[in-house]
Amino acid sequence: METLYFYEKSLKIIRKRQEDIRETICHGSVNDFESFKELRAKLQELVIIEQELKDLLEREEKNG
């Protein structure tokens, strides 16, 4: 049960951060192309972390 709680809370934080970055890219002020690339890199890292978190939960459920 603690694993699921941690998973859900972590996923919520990751998704909120992804949404914040998307909003900044789409509607915020991105000063230059370097800033844009930096935000895209951060977004990609969050996507990777989200997938790794999902994989960990799946392995945990299999190992029971």
C-alpha positions in Angstrom: 0.0 0.0 0.0 2.8 2.4 0.8 4.3 1.7 -2.7 1.1 2.7 -4.4 0.8 5.9 -2.3 4.4 6.9 -3.2 3.8 6.1 -6.8 0.6 8.2 -7.0 2.1 11.1 -5.2 5.3 11.0 -7.3 3.4 10.7 -10.5 1.2 13.7 -9.6 4.3 15.8 -8.9 5.9 14.8 -12.2 2.8 15.4 -14.2 2.3 18.8 -12.6 5.9 19.8 -13.5 5.4 18.6 -17.0 2.3 20.7 -17.4 4.1 23.7 -16.0 6.9 23.3 -18.5 4.4 22.9 -21.4 2.6 26.0 -20.3 5.8 28.0 -20.2 6.8 26.7 -23.7 3.4 27.3 -25.2 2.2 30.5 -23.4 5.0 31.8 -21.3 8.0 33.9 -22.2 10.8 31.8 -23.6 13.6 34.3 -24.1 15.7 32.5 -26.7 16.2 29.2 -28.4 18.6 28.1 -25.7 16.0 28.5 -23.1 13.5 26.6 -25.3 16.0 23.7 -25.7 16.6 23.6 -22.0 12.9 23.4 -21.2 12.4 20.6 -23.8 15.3 18.7 -22.2 13.7 19.0 -18.8 10.4 17.9 -20.2 12.0 14.9 -21.8 13.8 13.9 -18.6 10.4 14.1 -16.7 8.9 11.8 -19.4 11.8 9.3 -18.8 11.4 9.5 -15.0 7.7 8.9 -15.3 8.2 5.8 -17.5 10.9 4.5 -15.1 8.5 5.0 -12.2 5.8 3.0 -14.0 8.3 0.2 -14.8 9.3 0.0 -11.1 5.7 -0.3 -10.0 5.0 -3.0 -12.6 8.1 -4.9 -11.4 7.0 -4.5 -7.8 3.5 -5.8 -8.6 5.0 -8.8 -10.4 7.3 -9.7 -7.5 4.5 -9.1 -5.1 
